[in-house]
Amino acid sequence: MLRFTTAGESHGPALVAILEGMPAGLPLVAADVDTELVRRQQGYGRGRRMQIEKDAAEFLSGVRAGRTLGSPIAMLIPNRDSKNWREIMNPALNEGESTGDPRKRVVTRPRPGHADLVGLLKYGRDDARDILERASARETTARVAAAAVCRRFLQEFGVRIASHVVHLGGVDARRPEPMPDDLNAVADASPLRTLDPDADREMIVRIDAAKRAGNTLGGIAEVVCDGLPVGLGSHVAWDRKLDGRLAGALMSIPAVKGVEIGMGFDTARVPGSDVHDEIAWAAGRPSTGNVRRRTNRAGGLEGGITTGEPLVLRVAMKPISTLMRPLGTVELTTGEPAAAVAERSDVTAVPAMGVIAEAMVAFVVADAMLEKFGGDSLEETRRNHRAYLADVGSRFGPAAGA
């Protein structure tokens, strides 16, 4: 129903995002996208690239007079830094250059943990620049742009998506009870997008120490999505299960190595009575079928289908593979031992990863909403959504007999 693709290299002239399948009539302006692009650029521990780029999207198609047309939405996000890389990234031959001539800043010392070496071998290239420019996390800028449209669509149905950092560099952040109503407003006010000021301070100390050591740090972000109705996804086929679709989307983020839903791996360590969520009547909750879960250990999903409780996912990011004190590798032109190339990079990008994870959840959830409710126009989707809630809200329990 909904799909997007991106194009562009890290130091090329621009990134492009194309989103197809969004219904017509959705109110949409550039600020809806730019707000999310700015959020992606924040976070203590980022490199100089974030000081250069001022990401903003330009609509090329699919939007007219502030509303979507139902046709593919194309967006352009210029790379300001590209002016410093024109000769290196020029699609055409530079003056006096022959095909196959090495260009400046050739990369022949692949980084452990990066796509450099495996990409060279797979695609038959000699310069890892041909791989790393696309494998760069800069590509996620275009993902966030496409998903910002999905987020705007979900807002029409009262669905909210937020995230916060729960671990970074060996420091755990406390999860407050109750959680803030506007989670992102609180998280975005923190330099590391945590809800724990004490953890923030200790994380900054760890980041500063890692920077002095030429090292990098990973961490974990938690994504929370509330306002979803029961019934998104399906149990009938492996590729329709919403938990699998969410996990696949989140694992596609560069440097992400693990995803948990609800209790996640802890469910394997305790008995079933400490895992499964008891069910109780809750009249007046049509989005859940007039029931509620006394707990939400399942993270809002059962059998690959939403329960109507908040989706709760945790996403683990490894330390970035570009170290300023590089690890050992080989010089591919000679076969000799060497230090890996040290491209400009971040000490950590975990706060940004949380925003990117929000984006991937927004896309998957919007796709599941359109799969369930359909509609070529926003109003048609709304009608189908209202009819469904009326139906599930009248099926069982005290409300059914009212």
C-alpha positions as CSV (number, residue, x, y, z in Angstrom):
1,M,0.0,0.0,0.0
2,L,2.7,2.4,1.0
3,R,6.4,2.4,0.0
4,F,9.3,4.7,-0.2
5,T,12.8,4.8,-1.7
6,T,15.8,7.1,-1.3
7,A,18.7,8.1,-3.6
8,G,21.8,10.0,-3.1
9,E,25.4,9.8,-1.7
10,S,26.7,11.3,1.5
11,H,28.7,14.0,-0.3
12,G,26.7,14.1,-3.6
13,P,24.7,17.2,-4.5
14,A,21.5,16.1,-2.7
15,L,19.4,13.3,-1.3
16,V,16.0,12.4,-2.8
17,A,13.1,10.7,-1.1
18,I,10.1,9.3,-3.0
19,L,7.0,8.2,-1.1
20,E,4.2,6.4,-2.9
21,G,0.7,5.5,-1.7
22,M,-0.2,8.4,0.5
23,P,-3.9,9.3,0.1
24,A,-4.9,12.6,-1.4
25,G,-6.1,15.5,0.8
26,L,-3.6,15.2,3.6
27,P,-2.6,18.7,4.8
28,L,1.2,18.9,4.3
29,V,3.8,21.7,4.3
30,A,7.6,21.7,4.2
31,A,7.7,22.6,8.0
32,D,6.1,19.2,8.7
33,V,9.2,17.6,7.2
34,D,11.9,20.1,8.2
35,T,11.0,19.8,11.9
36,E,11.9,16.1,11.8
37,L,15.1,16.8,9.8
38,V,16.2,19.2,12.5
39,R,15.5,16.7,15.3
40,R,17.6,14.1,13.5
41,Q,20.6,16.5,13.5
42,Q,20.6,17.0,17.3
43,G,22.5,15.3,20.0
44,Y,25.7,15.7,22.0
45,G,28.6,13.8,20.4
46,R,27.8,14.6,16.8
47,G,30.6,15.5,14.3
48,R,31.3,18.7,12.3
49,R,29.0,17.5,9.5
50,M,26.0,18.5,11.5
51,Q,27.3,22.0,11.8
52,I,27.6,22.3,8.1
53,E,24.3,20.9,7.0
54,K,21.0,22.7,7.6
55,D,18.7,20.1,6.3
56,A,15.4,21.2,4.7
57,A,13.2,19.5,2.1
58,E,11.8,20.9,-1.1
59,F,8.7,19.2,-2.6
60,L,9.2,18.3,-6.2
61,S,5.9,16.5,-6.7
62,G,2.8,15.1,-5.1
63,V,1.8,18.2,-3.1
64,R,-0.2,21.2,-4.3
65,A,-1.6,24.1,-2.3
66,G,-0.6,22.5,1.0
67,R,-2.3,19.1,0.4
68,T,-1.2,15.8,-1.0
69,L,-2.5,14.8,-4.5
70,G,-2.4,11.0,-4.1
71,S,0.5,10.8,-6.5
72,P,4.1,10.0,-5.6
73,I,5.6,12.6,-3.2
74,A,9.2,13.5,-4.2
75,M,11.5,15.6,-2.0
76,L,14.9,17.0,-2.5
77,I,17.3,17.6,0.5
78,P,20.5,19.4,-0.7
79,N,23.9,18.5,0.8
80,R,25.6,21.8,1.6
81,D,29.0,20.0,2.0
82,S,28.9,18.8,-1.6
83,K,30.5,22.0,-2.8
84,N,33.8,20.8,-1.1
85,W,33.5,17.4,-2.9
86,R,32.6,18.3,-6.5
87,E,35.8,17.0,-8.1
88,I,35.8,13.8,-6.0
89,M,32.0,13.1,-6.5
90,N,31.6,14.4,-10.1
91,P,29.5,11.9,-12.1
92,A,31.4,12.9,-15.2
93,L,35.1,12.7,-15.9
94,N,37.0,15.6,-14.6
95,E,39.1,17.6,-17.1
96,G,42.2,15.5,-18.1
97,E,40.9,12.5,-16.3
98,S,40.7,9.0,-17.8
99,T,38.3,6.2,-16.9
100,G,39.8,4.2,-14.0
101,D,42.1,7.0,-12.8
102,P,42.1,7.2,-9.0
103,R,40.6,10.3,-7.6
104,K,41.5,12.3,-4.5
105,R,40.6,10.7,-1.2
106,V,40.6,7.2,-2.5
107,V,39.8,4.7,0.2
108,T,41.8,1.4,0.1
109,R,42.1,0.8,3.9
110,P,38.6,-0.6,4.8
111,R,37.2,0.0,8.2
112,P,36.3,-2.9,10.4
113,G,32.6,-3.0,11.0
114,H,31.7,-0.9,8.0
115,A,30.4,-1.9,4.6
116,D,33.7,-0.8,3.0
117,L,35.3,-4.2,2.3
118,V,32.3,-6.4,1.8
119,G,30.9,-3.8,-0.6
120,L,34.1,-3.6,-2.6
121,L,34.2,-7.4,-3.0
122,K,30.5,-7.7,-3.9
123,Y,30.4,-4.8,-6.4
124,G,33.8,-5.3,-7.9
125,R,35.1,-1.8,-7.0
126,D,38.7,-0.7,-6.2
127,D,37.8,2.5,-4.2
128,A,35.7,2.0,-1.1
129,R,34.4,5.6,-1.7
130,D,32.0,3.9,-4.2
131,I,30.6,2.0,-1.2
132,L,30.8,4.2,1.8
133,E,29.1,7.2,0.2
134,R,25.9,5.3,0.0
135,A,26.4,3.1,3.1
136,S,26.8,6.3,5.1
137,A,24.0,7.1,7.7
138,R,23.6,10.4,5.8
139,E,21.0,8.4,3.7
140,T,18.7,8.3,6.7
141,T,18.0,12.0,6.2
142,A,15.9,11.0,3.2
143,R,14.2,8.3,5.3
144,V,13.2,10.8,8.0
145,A,11.8,13.1,5.3
146,A,9.6,10.3,3.8
147,A,8.5,9.2,7.2
148,A,7.6,12.7,8.3
149,V,4.8,12.6,5.8
150,C,3.7,9.3,7.3
151,R,3.9,10.8,10.8
152,R,1.7,13.7,9.5
153,F,-0.8,11.1,8.2
154,L,-0.9,9.3,11.6
155,Q,-1.6,12.6,13.4
156,E,-4.9,12.7,11.7
157,F,-5.9,9.5,13.6
158,G,-4.5,10.5,17.0
159,V,-1.4,8.4,16.7
160,R,1.8,9.7,18.3
161,I,5.3,8.4,18.1
162,A,8.2,9.4,20.4
163,S,11.5,8.1,21.6
164,H,14.1,8.6,24.3
165,V,17.6,7.2,25.0
166,V,17.7,4.6,27.7
167,H,21.3,3.6,27.6
168,L,24.5,5.1,26.2
169,G,28.2,4.2,26.7
170,G,27.6,2.0,29.7
171,V,25.1,4.4,31.4
172,D,21.5,3.5,32.0
173,A,18.8,6.2,32.1
174,R,16.0,5.9,34.5
175,R,12.5,5.6,33.0
176,P,10.2,8.0,34.9
177,E,6.8,6.9,36.2
178,P,4.5,8.2,34.9
179,M,6.0,8.9,31.5
180,P,5.7,12.5,30.3
181,D,2.5,13.1,28.2
182,D,4.6,14.8,25.5
183,L,7.6,12.5,25.6
184,N,9.4,14.1,22.7
185,A,9.2,17.6,24.1
186,V,11.0,16.4,27.2
187,A,13.5,14.2,25.4
188,D,14.4,16.8,22.7
189,A,15.2,19.3,25.5
190,S,18.0,17.0,26.7
191,P,21.4,17.0,25.0
192,L,21.2,13.2,24.7
193,R,17.4,12.8,24.4
194,T,17.1,11.1,27.8
195,L,14.5,11.6,30.5
196,D,17.1,11.4,33.3
197,P,19.3,14.5,33.9
198,D,21.7,12.6,36.1
199,A,22.3,10.0,33.3
200,D,22.7,12.9,30.8
201,R,25.6,14.3,32.8
202,E,27.4,11.0,33.1
203,M,26.8,10.1,29.5
204,I,28.4,13.4,28.5
205,V,31.5,12.6,30.6
206,R,31.7,9.2,28.8
207,I,31.4,10.8,25.4
208,D,34.1,13.4,26.1
209,A,36.4,10.6,27.3
210,A,35.7,8.5,24.2
211,K,36.4,11.5,22.0
212,R,39.8,12.1,23.7
213,A,40.6,8.4,23.2
214,G,39.6,8.5,19.5
215,N,36.8,6.0,20.3
216,T,33.1,5.7,19.7
217,L,30.1,4.7,21.8
218,G,26.8,2.9,21.2
219,G,23.5,2.8,23.0
220,I,19.8,2.0,23.1
221,A,16.7,4.1,22.3
222,E,13.2,3.3,23.2
223,V,10.4,4.1,20.8
224,V,6.8,4.5,22.0
225,C,3.8,4.7,19.7
226,D,0.3,5.3,21.2
227,G,-3.1,5.8,19.8
228,L,-3.2,2.8,17.5
229,P,-6.4,0.7,17.3
230,V,-6.5,-3.1,17.8
231,G,-6.1,-5.1,14.6
232,L,-3.2,-3.7,12.6
233,G,-1.0,-6.5,11.1
234,S,-2.0,-10.1,10.9
235,H,-1.3,-13.6,12.2
236,V,-2.0,-15.4,8.9
237,A,1.3,-15.1,7.1
238,W,4.9,-14.5,8.2
239,D,5.3,-11.3,6.2
240,R,2.1,-9.7,7.5
241,K,3.0,-9.9,11.1
242,L,3.5,-6.4,12.3
243,D,6.2,-7.3,14.8
244,G,8.3,-8.8,12.0
245,R,7.8,-5.8,9.8
246,L,8.8,-3.4,12.5
247,A,11.9,-5.4,13.5
248,G,13.0,-5.6,9.8
249,A,12.6,-1.8,9.3
250,L,14.5,-1.0,12.5
251,M,17.3,-3.4,11.8
252,S,17.8,-1.7,8.4
253,I,19.1,1.5,10.2
254,P,22.9,1.7,9.9
255,A,24.7,0.3,12.9
256,V,21.6,-1.1,14.5
257,K,22.3,-4.6,15.8
258,G,19.2,-5.5,17.9
259,V,15.5,-4.8,18.4
260,E,13.3,-5.7,21.3
261,I,9.5,-5.5,21.6
262,G,7.9,-5.1,25.0
263,M,10.0,-7.2,27.5
264,G,12.0,-8.5,24.6
265,F,14.8,-10.9,25.7
266,D,13.7,-10.7,29.3
267,T,10.7,-12.9,28.4
268,A,13.1,-15.8,28.0
269,R,14.3,-15.5,31.6
270,V,11.0,-15.6,33.6
271,P,7.9,-17.8,33.8
272,G,4.8,-17.1,31.7
273,S,2.9,-15.7,34.6
274,D,5.5,-12.8,34.6
275,V,5.3,-12.3,30.9
276,H,1.7,-12.3,29.6
277,D,-0.7,-9.4,30.1
278,E,-4.0,-10.1,31.9
279,I,-7.1,-8.8,30.2
280,A,-9.9,-6.8,31.8
281,W,-13.0,-5.0,30.7
282,A,-12.6,-1.3,29.9
283,A,-15.9,0.1,28.7
284,G,-15.5,3.2,26.5
285,R,-12.3,2.1,24.8
286,P,-13.5,1.2,21.3
287,S,-10.0,1.2,19.9
288,T,-9.2,-1.8,22.0
289,G,-12.5,-3.6,21.8
290,N,-13.5,-2.3,25.2
291,V,-10.8,-4.3,27.0
292,R,-7.4,-3.3,28.4
293,R,-4.2,-5.1,29.4
294,R,-3.4,-4.7,33.1
295,T,0.3,-4.6,32.0
296,N,2.0,-4.0,28.6
297,R,4.8,-6.6,28.7
298,A,4.0,-7.6,25.2
299,G,4.7,-4.0,24.0
300,G,1.3,-3.6,22.2
301,L,1.5,-6.7,20.0
302,E,0.1,-10.2,20.2
303,G,0.3,-12.7,17.4
304,G,1.7,-10.0,15.1
305,I,-1.4,-7.8,15.6
306,T,-1.7,-4.6,17.6
307,T,-3.7,-4.8,20.9
308,G,-4.5,-1.1,21.1
309,E,-2.0,-0.7,23.9
310,P,1.1,1.4,23.2
311,L,3.8,-0.1,21.0
312,V,7.1,-0.2,22.9
313,L,10.3,-1.0,21.1
314,R,13.9,-0.8,22.0
315,V,16.6,-0.4,19.4
316,A,20.3,-1.1,20.0
317,M,23.0,0.7,18.1
318,K,26.6,-0.4,18.0
319,P,29.5,2.1,18.3
320,I,30.2,3.8,15.0
321,S,32.9,2.0,13.0
322,T,34.9,5.1,12.1
323,L,37.5,5.6,14.9
324,M,39.9,8.5,15.1
325,R,42.4,6.1,16.4
326,P,41.8,3.5,13.8
327,L,41.7,-0.3,14.2
328,G,44.0,-2.5,12.1
329,T,43.1,-3.4,8.5
330,V,45.0,-4.1,5.3
331,E,46.1,-1.8,2.5
332,L,44.3,-3.3,-0.4
333,T,46.7,-2.1,-3.0
334,T,49.7,-3.8,-1.4
335,G,48.3,-6.4,1.0
336,E,50.3,-4.9,3.9
337,P,48.9,-4.3,7.4
338,A,47.6,-0.7,7.9
339,A,45.5,1.5,10.0
340,A,41.9,1.9,8.8
341,V,40.8,5.1,7.1
342,A,39.5,7.8,9.5
343,E,36.6,9.5,7.7
344,R,35.1,12.5,9.6
345,S,32.4,11.1,12.0
346,D,30.5,11.3,15.2
347,V,31.6,10.0,18.6
348,T,28.0,8.7,19.0
349,A,24.8,9.1,17.1
350,V,22.4,7.3,19.5
351,P,20.1,10.3,20.0
352,A,19.8,10.7,16.3
353,M,19.2,7.0,15.9
354,G,16.2,7.3,18.2
355,V,14.7,9.9,15.8
356,I,15.4,7.7,12.8
357,A,13.8,4.7,14.6
358,E,10.7,6.9,15.1
359,A,10.7,7.5,11.4
360,M,10.9,3.8,10.5
361,V,8.1,3.0,13.0
362,A,6.0,5.8,11.5
363,F,6.4,4.3,8.0
364,V,5.5,0.7,9.0
365,V,2.6,1.8,11.1
366,A,1.2,4.1,8.4
367,D,1.5,1.3,5.9
368,A,-0.4,-1.0,8.3
369,M,-3.1,1.6,8.8
370,L,-3.6,2.0,5.0
371,E,-3.5,-1.8,4.6
372,K,-6.3,-2.1,7.2
373,F,-8.4,1.0,6.2
374,G,-7.5,1.7,2.6
375,G,-8.7,4.9,0.9
376,D,-7.6,7.0,-2.0
377,S,-8.4,10.1,-0.1
378,L,-7.9,11.0,3.5
379,E,-11.6,11.4,4.1
380,E,-12.2,7.9,2.7
381,T,-9.6,6.5,5.1
382,R,-11.3,8.4,8.0
383,R,-14.7,7.0,7.1
384,N,-13.3,3.4,7.1
385,H,-11.4,4.0,10.3
386,R,-14.6,5.4,12.1
387,A,-16.7,2.5,10.9
388,Y,-14.1,0.0,12.1
389,L,-13.9,1.5,15.6
390,A,-17.7,1.6,15.8
391,D,-17.7,-2.1,15.0
392,V,-15.0,-3.3,17.3
393,G,-16.4,-1.0,20.0
394,S,-19.8,-2.8,19.9
395,R,-18.7,-6.4,19.8
396,F,-18.1,-7.4,23.4
397,G,-18.4,-6.4,27.0
398,P,-20.6,-3.9,28.8
399,A,-20.7,-1.5,25.8
400,A,-22.1,-4.2,23.6
401,G,-25.2,-4.5,25.8
402,A,-25.7,-0.8,26.4
